[in-house]
Amino acid sequence: MLDSCRKRLSAGVSADAFILTYDRLRRYQGEWHLEKDILFPNKIFLESRDAETLKRELGRWRDKETGLIPVNGQDETFLKNLCGEERHLKMSRGVIRKGSPEITEGPLRGNENRICKIDRHKRLARLGFTGRELGNVWAGLEIHEKE
């Protein structure tokens, strides 16, 4: 689908079609392994200079509803800050102090208020977004200390 979007959309409409990825740790064979996974499964992001023209153009080559969901400005800024130019969310590390997470390094630092849940066993944090269109996603977070 990603390749199809890149081929069919005109250069004037879409600057880029991409997916976002993230780092996560998985334990197998007795060791932790850093792996890359898709941040939003089943979602392709289209960056466009002209959203209305993009919607019309997508409608031409797809009979059904395009399923376009605009990302609100606050969530877009948050994703750009987290994933950067590489469009990849790197692993974060932190501690838990008095029941609250404090991120000491990585892209989640300063965004502790976006963390809805921490799974210390799987070394993941669930992030919440302001708009319902993105829902919640998991990001890599290693808690190395609890006070």
Disulfide bonds with the S-S distance in Angstrom:
none
